[in-house]
Amino acid sequence: MITRPVKYAWQHVRYVPLWSMLTLSRRRSFETRSAALGRAVGGVMRWFPIARRRFNREVKRVFPEMTRDERNSLRRQMGKNMGQTLFEIYHNAEFHTRLNRFHVSGPGLDAIEAAQAAGKGAIIVSGHFGQWEAVRASLKARGIEVGAVYRRQSNRHYQRRLLAGIEAGGLPIMETGRVGTKTLVRHLRAGGVVAILLDEKHPDGAKLPFLGHPALTSLAAAQLALKYDLPMVPAYGTRIGDGSDFEVNYETPIVHSDAETMTQTFNDSLSERIRAHPDQWYWLLNRWKGV
């Protein structure tokens, strides 16, 4: 068994490279720092064996016809995008001030604003695609603060920085689990808006197709939307141009039917986005594990 001091020391060692990168570049412009971390994570994805093997396994599952060179290029670009995303979340307060970078559209935005005007809440569903925090930022700029559900990190240093960044994007922040679920329900019943990322493996989820393969998917968002008669709106912040601008699109709210059908509609929506921009999805989620 690993002792607590050894565990904490190892967590610190793992955090030092990221801390060093963020510290050394802090006097540079936002775009320069974001791009630097993007290149660093892209380099890790290129050379780190564990990440490379997991990425190749998942991409081959969805794109079996993709060549090795195409996979290598996709892996580096995904790493670059994820590095930029991590930087932007860590500096979320500053990210939220860059309103000229957000190009907002879609009928789902009107649905959310209408629900708020009627004193009702709303559920935004998205995935680890593009920059999902751009969705909350675009709504906060319109006077709508959006809470979020997050999964606690095992490394205490990453946990501290990540939680602070997410909190800067809007409150309340609810950790996955029983306590977080109770807070989520209270927030929605009080007319709040929450964003949930539905593309992580959920051990108790339903086996629903995702990118052409069965994946354990949580039905919680759809169940809450049905129970409290709330709009369930897929929304995405897709990187455009050089990656520092975002097309924030709020799709038409998912028609209320049953939880599995509604969740499958979201899976299909996100799958379509990923097939169009595979470099903008985080392929290391073990999405199909345990089915």
C-alpha positions in Angstrom: 0.0 0.0 0.0 1.3 3.5 -0.9 1.7 5.7 2.2 0.1 9.1 2.2 3.4 11.1 2.1 4.6 9.1 -0.9 1.2 9.6 -2.6 1.3 13.4 -2.1 5.0 13.5 -3.2 4.1 11.7 -6.4 1.2 14.0 -7.1 3.5 16.9 -6.7 6.0 15.5 -9.1 3.3 14.9 -11.7 2.1 18.5 -11.3 5.5 20.2 -11.5 5.7 20.2 -15.4 2.3 21.9 -15.7 3.1 24.3 -12.9 6.4 25.2 -14.5 4.8 25.8 -17.9 2.1 28.1 -16.4 4.6 30.0 -14.2 7.2 30.6 -16.9 4.7 31.9 -19.4 2.6 34.1 -17.1 3.9 37.4 -18.4 3.0 36.6 -22.0 -0.3 37.2 -23.8 -3.3 35.0 -23.2 -3.1 33.5 -26.7 0.7 32.9 -26.5 0.3 31.1 -23.1 -2.6 29.0 -24.4 -0.7 28.0 -27.6 2.4 27.1 -25.5 0.5 24.7 -23.3 -1.3 23.3 -26.4 2.1 22.5 -28.0 3.3 20.9 -24.8 0.3 18.6 -24.4 0.5 17.9 -28.2 4.1 16.8 -27.6 3.0 14.5 -24.7 0.4 12.9 -26.9 3.0 12.3 -29.6 5.6 10.6 -27.4 3.9 9.3 -24.2 3.3 5.5 -24.9 0.3 5.0 -22.6 -1.6 8.0 -24.1 -0.6 7.0 -27.6 -1.8 3.4 -27.2 -5.2 4.4 -25.7 -5.8 7.1 -28.4 -5.0 4.7 -31.2 -7.2 2.0 -29.8 -10.2 4.3 -29.6 -9.7 6.0 -32.9 -9.3 2.7 -34.7 -12.6 1.6 -33.2 -14.4 4.6 -34.8 -12.3 5.2 -37.9 -10.8 1.8 -38.9 -9.9 3.2 -42.4 -7.7 6.0 -41.0 -4.0 5.6 -41.9 -1.2 5.6 -39.3 0.0 9.1 -40.5 -3.5 10.4 -40.2 -3.9 9.1 -36.7 -0.5 10.6 -35.7 -1.6 14.0 -37.0 -5.0 13.7 -35.3 -3.4 12.7 -32.0 -1.0 15.7 -32.0 -3.8 18.1 -32.9 -6.1 16.7 -30.2 -3.4 17.1 -27.7 -2.9 20.7 -28.8 -6.6 21.5 -28.5 -6.8 19.8 -25.1 -3.8 21.8 -23.8 -5.5 25.0 -24.9 -8.7 23.9 -23.2 -6.9 23.1 -20.0 -5.2 26.5 -20.0 -8.5 28.3 -20.6 -10.3 26.5 -17.8 -7.4 27.2 -15.4 -7.8 30.9 -16.3 -11.5 30.9 -16.7 -12.1 34.4 -15.2 -9.9 35.9 -17.9 -11.4 33.6 -20.6 -14.9 34.9 -19.8 -13.8 38.4 -20.6 -12.9 37.6 -24.2 -16.5 38.1 -25.5 -15.3 39.1 -29.0 -14.0 35.5 -29.4 -17.5 33.9 -29.0 -19.8 33.7 -32.0 -23.1 32.6 -30.7 -26.1 31.1 -32.6 -28.8 28.5 -32.5 -32.4 28.1 -31.4 -31.5 26.5 -28.1 -30.4 29.9 -26.8 -33.9 31.3 -27.2 -35.3 28.3 -25.4 -33.0 28.8 -22.4 -33.8 32.5 -22.2 -37.5 31.8 -22.5 -37.3 29.2 -19.6 -35.5 31.8 -17.5 -38.0 34.5 -18.2 -40.7 32.0 -17.1 -38.8 31.3 -13.8 -37.8 27.8 -14.9 -34.5 26.1 -15.1 -32.7 24.5 -18.0 -30.3 21.7 -18.6 -27.4 22.1 -21.1 -25.8 18.9 -22.3 -22.4 18.8 -24.0 -19.2 16.8 -24.1 -15.5 17.0 -23.9 -15.5 18.7 -27.2 -14.0 22.0 -28.3 -14.1 24.4 -25.4 -17.2 23.5 -23.4 -16.6 26.4 -21.1 -17.4 28.8 -24.0 -21.0 27.7 -23.6 -21.2 28.9 -20.0 -19.2 32.0 -20.8 -21.6 33.1 -23.6 -24.6 32.7 -21.3 -22.9 34.5 -18.4 -22.4 37.4 -20.7 -26.2 37.5 -21.2 -26.8 37.6 -17.4 -27.4 33.8 -17.0 -25.1 32.1 -14.6 -24.7 28.4 -15.3 -23.7 25.8 -12.7 -21.8 22.7 -13.7 -21.4 19.1 -12.7 -17.8 17.9 -12.4 -15.8 14.8 -11.4 -13.2 15.2 -8.7 -9.6 14.7 -9.7 -7.3 12.2 -7.9 -4.4 14.6 -7.9 -5.0 17.3 -5.3 -3.0 19.9 -7.2 -5.0 19.4 -10.4 -8.1 19.3 -8.3 -7.5 22.6 -6.6 -6.7 24.4 -9.9 -9.4 22.8 -11.9 -12.2 23.4 -9.3 -11.1 27.1 -9.0 -11.3 27.5 -12.7 -14.7 25.9 -13.1 -16.1 28.0 -10.2 -14.9 31.1 -12.0 -17.2 30.1 -14.9 -20.3 30.0 -12.8 -21.9 28.6 -9.6 -23.0 26.3 -8.1 -20.4 23.6 -8.9 -21.7 20.1 -8.1 -19.5 17.1 -7.7 -20.7 13.8 -9.0 -22.3 11.7 -6.3 -25.2 11.7 -3.9 -24.6 15.1 -2.3 -23.9 16.8 -5.6 -27.1 15.3 -7.1 -29.2 16.8 -4.2 -27.6 20.2 -4.8 -28.3 19.8 -8.6 -32.0 19.1 -8.0 -32.4 22.0 -5.6 -30.7 24.3 -8.2 -32.9 23.2 -11.0 -36.1 23.4 -8.9 -35.1 27.0 -8.0 -35.0 28.0 -11.6 -31.2 27.5 -12.2 -29.4 26.5 -15.3 -26.8 23.7 -15.2 -24.3 22.3 -17.8 -23.6 18.5 -17.8 -21.0 16.7 -19.9 -22.6 13.4 -20.9 -19.8 11.7 -22.7 -18.1 10.0 -19.8 -18.5 6.3 -19.0 -21.3 5.9 -16.4 -21.1 2.4 -14.7 -24.9 2.4 -14.1 -25.8 3.9 -17.4 -27.8 2.5 -20.3 -26.0 0.8 -23.2 -26.6 3.3 -26.0 -24.9 3.7 -29.4 -22.2 6.4 -29.4 -20.1 6.8 -32.6 -21.5 3.5 -33.8 -20.6 1.5 -30.7 -22.5 0.7 -27.4 -21.4 2.9 -24.6 -22.6 3.2 -21.0 -24.4 6.5 -20.8 -26.0 8.4 -17.9 -29.8 9.0 -18.3 -29.8 11.5 -15.4 -30.0 14.7 -17.5 -33.0 13.4 -19.5 -34.7 12.1 -16.4 -34.4 15.5 -14.7 -35.6 17.3 -17.8 -38.7 15.1 -17.9 -39.4 15.2 -14.1 -39.2 18.9 -13.8 -40.4 19.8 -17.4 -37.1 21.6 -18.4 -35.6 22.1 -21.8 -32.6 19.9 -22.5 -30.4 21.7 -24.9 -27.3 20.3 -26.6 -24.6 23.0 -26.9 -21.0 23.1 -28.2 -18.1 25.5 -28.3 -16.3 24.5 -31.5 -12.8 26.0 -32.1 -12.5 27.9 -35.3 -9.7 29.8 -37.1 -6.4 29.4 -35.2 -8.2 27.9 -32.3 -8.7 31.0 -30.2 -12.2 31.8 -31.5 -15.3 29.7 -30.8 -18.5 29.0 -32.6 -20.9 28.5 -29.8 -24.0 26.8 -31.0 -27.2 26.0 -29.1 -29.1 23.3 -30.9 -32.8 22.8 -30.9 -33.9 21.5 -27.5 -34.4 17.7 -27.4 -38.0 16.7 -27.7 -39.4 15.2 -24.5 -40.2 11.5 -24.9 -38.5 9.0 -22.7 -35.0 9.2 -21.0 -33.3 6.6 -23.3 -34.6 8.2 -26.5 -33.6 11.7 -25.4 -30.2 10.6 -24.3 -29.7 8.8 -27.6 -30.6 12.0 -29.4 -27.8 13.7 -27.6 -25.4 10.9 -28.4 -26.2 11.2 -32.0 -25.8 15.0 -31.8 -22.3 14.8 -30.3 -21.3 11.9 -32.6 -22.1 14.2 -35.6 -19.9 16.9 -34.1 -17.0 14.5 -33.5 -17.1 13.0 -37.0 -16.9 16.5 -38.4 -14.1 17.6 -36.1 -12.4 14.5 -34.6 -9.5 16.6 -33.3 -11.7 18.5 -31.0 -12.9 15.6 -28.9 -10.9 14.1 -26.0 -10.3 10.5 -27.1 -8.8 9.3 -23.8 -12.1 9.0 -21.8 -12.3 5.1 -22.1 -15.8 5.8 -23.5 -16.6 2.2 -24.4 -14.9 0.5 -21.5 -17.1 -1.9 -19.4 -19.8 -2.5 -22.0 
